[in-house]
Amino acid sequence: MNFPEFDYHSLRHAHATMLLEQEAPPKYVQKRLGHKNIEVTLNIYAHLTKYMSEQGTAILNNMFA
């Protein structure tokens, strides 16, 4: 089988995205991907900013509820 639109990078990106969506610490994802700088990890997965922002808001609301 040949999947031309699917490559190693796609698998890597999907893996990291799923980890972050399941609340894996960004530092863990950084180490798992081999990024030397956390900014690289966070910049690449900036599309998750809204998700992580909503999650952070929920945590703060629970802390002060």
C-alpha positions in Angstrom: 0.0 0.0 0.0 1.1 3.5 -0.8 -0.1 6.5 1.2 1.5 9.5 -0.5 -0.2 12.1 1.7 1.0 10.3 4.9 4.6 10.5 5.9 6.8 10.2 9.0 6.3 13.9 9.8 2.5 13.5 9.8 2.7 10.6 12.3 5.1 12.6 14.5 2.8 15.7 14.4 -0.3 13.6 15.2 1.4 11.9 18.1 2.5 15.2 19.6 -0.9 16.8 19.1 -2.6 13.8 20.8 -0.3 14.0 23.7 -0.9 17.7 24.3 -4.7 17.2 23.9 -4.6 14.6 26.6 -2.9 17.1 28.9 0.7 15.8 28.6 3.0 18.4 30.0 4.6 20.4 27.1 8.0 19.7 28.6 7.4 16.0 28.2 6.4 16.4 24.6 9.5 18.5 24.0 11.7 15.8 25.3 9.8 13.1 23.4 10.2 15.0 20.1 13.8 15.8 20.8 13.4 19.6 20.6 16.3 21.4 22.4 14.1 24.4 23.1 10.5 24.4 24.5 9.7 27.4 22.3 10.1 25.2 19.2 7.6 22.7 20.6 5.1 25.4 21.6 5.5 27.3 18.3 4.9 24.3 16.2 1.8 23.3 18.1 0.5 26.9 18.4 -2.8 25.7 16.9 -3.5 24.1 20.2 -3.3 27.5 22.0 -7.1 27.9 22.1 -7.5 24.4 23.5 -4.8 24.9 26.1 -6.2 28.3 27.0 -9.7 26.9 27.6 -8.2 24.1 29.6 -6.2 26.6 31.7 -9.4 28.7 32.3 -11.2 25.6 33.5 -8.4 24.7 35.9 -8.4 28.3 37.4 -12.2 28.2 37.7 -12.0 24.9 39.6 -9.3 26.3 41.9 -11.4 29.3 42.9 -14.9 27.8 42.8 
